[in-house]
Amino acid sequence: MHELARSLRRTGAPVPVPWRGLSSLVVPLTGQQMVAIAAEGVGKSVFAMNWALKIPDPVLYITLDTSLTDQAIRVAAYHTGDTIQEVMRGHDDVQSWADKWEPILEEVHSRTRFFDHEFQAKLIDELVESETEYWGIPPLMTVVDNLGNLVEEESAQDYQKVLNHLHTAAKRHQTFMLALHHLRRKPAANKKDREDEIDDPGIASVHSDDILYAGGRNANFVLGLSKPEPNRMRVNVLKNRMGIASAAGKVSTHLNFDGARMRLDDVSDTEAYRRVIGRGEAA
């Protein structure tokens, strides 16, 4: 019991979850790892960007498949409430357009720093270390967007190798590692089970059995993101080492999704849309 008691002093710092529904389900700490999995186009990057910008502490955002310019446009829309189309208006005169939006972006009160360089997974540890030197403290959260840009080949072994590197960096630097992952669905045993996915794979709720390259062995949390409606994001808690979860997607919450303005917000309680489904399974 003495060792257990002493271990409490090594517990990581809480990482704020900016949505009420999700914060009631997961309690992430620095030194831990979360994998958020979704089909292309669902809004993984919007999910991560909103989380990062709502945190007052330093955040490292490694954007491997989106340029800094595209991220700047997204942040401008998020910050001003303008649509992406409105932010892009006047882009034909790049110099004047940049002169307009640069000072607006400078006003954003966030300590999130974006990097879009090409990386190998093992070098991310060094980047987190350099950010720690820059801020004087480790980034509270490190976002890797996304895992597919770090693997050498599409295999479960390669994904696990990358996640092992990220897990080590999270533990060493006491940063909360949020890794985004494109959903590769396993072949359906019964095609009827996937009929709703033919037109838009992002509509179907994500279950653990769907994931071909889960890579979540060392993760403390695995989330499955889907968009059952254009303005709703469903977040399934598929794995949660310190709370309830359901591999079958029976523990979930919903968020308002405004893709035009790059915003994810709590669903109004009066809509009775935010909910936890079932009691879940033991972690």
PyMOL commands that set and color helices and strands:
alter all, ss='L'
color gray80, all
select helices_A, chain A and resi 2-10+20-23+44-53+68-80+84-88+94-106+121-135+147-149+156-173+191-197+208-210+269-271
alter helices_A, ss='H'
color red, helices_A
select strands_A, chain A and resi 33-38+59-63+112-115+141-145+176-182+221-229+232-240+252-258+263-266
alter strands_A, ss='S'
color yellow, strands_A
deselect
rebuild
show_as cartoon
